Amino acid sequence: MSTGRFDVVSRRDLLRAGVLAAASSAVPISLRAADIPAAPKGKAEHCVFLWLGGGMAQMDTFDPKQRGDPKKKVAGSAYDAIDTTVKGVKVCEHLSRTAKVMDRVALLRSVNHNVIDEHGAAVNRMHTGRPSSETVVYPSVGSIVAHERGALGKGVPAYVVMGYPNASRGPGFLGAKASYIYLTETDAGPAGLTPPVGVTAERQKRREEMLANLRQSYTEQNKDDRKVQDYAAVSAEAFKLAGPDFMSAFNLKDEPKTLRESYGDEFGQRCLLARRLIQRGVRFLEVAHNLNFINGTGWDTHNEGQLNQHLLIAELDKALSTLITDLETHKLLDKTLIVIATEFGRPAQFDGGGGRGHQGSAFSCVLAGGGLKTGQVIGETDELSKTPVKRPVSVPDFFATIFTALSIDPGKNLYAGDRPVPITDNGKAVAELLS
């Protein structure tokens, strides 16, 4: 949107109108959400973004359908469905722990986009909220939250990634100051923050002072170079992260053994660390599942990956349900929005190897806590979870909901240089979830 008002129609207005017309024509009039009231301001202070890389099969998890059979190639869910604490809402039998806390959860069963076969493009779509561009590198959801809200505590990063450090998670045009700290080990902290063996506190202090002087001199000589300024700011901030308060978060053995075991293995320990980092003021954390490919393929369940998919689901179930109750015990659940996202869903039909292909036309995402109106399902899909038949939720709508829950205006403009870029691609928050 331009800063002035003119009595002519701009090229951008015409393009925007064309895009909106094309988008609206793709959804039946009875399903359009244009008349849904604007959502109020949210209550969440933090976000834990659980990323299920590969494409979670919605009918095998949060949107169960008629029972299928991969061996006989009968389309449908691979597992039985079970009741939850919310009347009429069922989930997969391997989500038995999550079923008991479903009143703290909201299921979005009608999320959709038009990316099918390209994992990279779908991952980017579900991290930036829009198609990629040849002229602008859009920031990720985590970078936008970091840019808009910053860290909640001193000496901690605003944005942490425990997973895959690639451009889709990055700051795009927002620059290095909105980027993330990347963690590889739950018990060691960020690589490079721990001084080498033999470097005393006094030697470390002298090194930092010398670097600070060099940094100041260089930035003064490059005052008009934003990249240099951002890099210097990030470099200075990195030294603060080596302080005892932030680094103490990685001492997971400070937690009761029963709690650590309840979270489960690698992914669960990352979720436990996420809770500890939230307590220290980190604003946004992405936690990836599954890095060890316990079923052979991760969530990309082609062929043999489908056979042991239940192991993935059970691991997710332990970590998610414990994270919810643990945050609740620490009185942080209402302040922390938990998001489960994936690049796309999977069709109900089984392929030649007994696995499933890719599907962007309908899939499930999950929200929990964050002060939302939970214990409900948003959207509905057809008998094989292929198409939304009630309350479709676009990817921009999904992102607008996340931002609104975190008190970020989804209609606000960011700026790529002098170019205004809306935070969402015309997304509207799911008002039914916000009070």
Phi, psi and omega in degrees: 000134180282165181277343179252170178242130182229155180269037175225160178265120182282164177299321179298320179298318181296316179297316180298318179297321179295319179296315180297321180295319179295318181294318183291330181288342182279348182241131179306146182305323183294343184258352185292146185252020186298330184269003179288133184296153179298141183282144178284177181294144182272180186240351186286146177250339183225164175219130171250115187256102182273115186258120179259084186292131178121329179112093181291132177283110187294324182284349176261002183226275191257359179223063185296144179234196178303149183289130176254190180209106182296329181289321180266002180061037175269120184295144177143188180290145180276347184227165175286158177260150179233157176288159176236182178289348177260122184303130176083356181256124180243154174224175179298148182300336180275003174252042187294325179287318178296327179302330183280347179239023184296340176293344176263006189237147171238128179262127174254100188266358186237027175293144184203151170206181187253015178266131185241295193266348186259104180302313183302315180294322180289321176299316178298318180299319184273003173247332179253342178084009182200165176297153177291160183233150177277348185247338183228135172263109185283147178283154177284166178301320180296320180291324177296316179297318178298318181294318186277325186248333182067177177288152180268348179231164178276145177071021177229153177284157176281332192221126181232138176241125171246087185170243188252109184274084179231182188299330181297336178268357191274180186275349181055225184289352179287342176088173189300331182296339179259014181276189189240161167266132184257126180249136177250332182236138181284346185245009186237339184085176182298139178300136177094350181271340179271125181299148178299158177301132179097349178271107181285169179300323180293316178296320179298320180296317180296320179297317181295320180295319178296315180295322180298320179294317178297318180297316181296317180298317183291318181292327177294330178276350182228050186296335183265002181262103184296323181297320178295316180299316181295318181296320179297319180295318179294320179298317179295321180293328183300323180294329179294330183290342180281001180292162186294330184292311180293315183293335179293342180298337185274000177274073184296339179289352173291341180275152177302142181302321181297324178291316179300319179291327179295325178293329181099200188279220190310306182297317179298321179293328174295322178292322175297316177298322178301316178299318181293325178289325175300318179300335180265358172109007175295136186273315187224129177231129169259128179239117184269142176221120020230129181274340183260005174047056185302334180257005179100334184226358189068210183280358176273075195276058168284153170048238187291343179300331180291328186298322181248022178301329182299333177293319176298312184298318179295322178294317175299318182300313180298311184293314183295310182297321180289321177301317180298310183288327179293315176299322179296318178300323180270012179056040180242355186294317179293338180265354185237119176272120174263128180239132168249120181227159180207163188287328174193179178261201181220149181286158180288338180284147177262142180275184185300331180267007180087005178259198181230153177275209181249152178206121177257350187290337177196128175202173186251142166233163187228140173234144178214153178064216173065016181073014181281165171277090185270188183073031180213163177247132176252122178088160180211144178247169180290186189296340177241019177053043180258329186221138173293134177243355179206132174047067177296144178241112178286165177298316175302323177296319178300314179292320178299325178293316178299312182296317180297319178300332180262017178061036174248126182293113182290350179261001182290151175264136164260172184229123172266089192070239177265000185271121177286134179230114178301143180303320176242161180273067182064032180283150175238128181298147177287097188297333182296342183265347187246142181250000000 
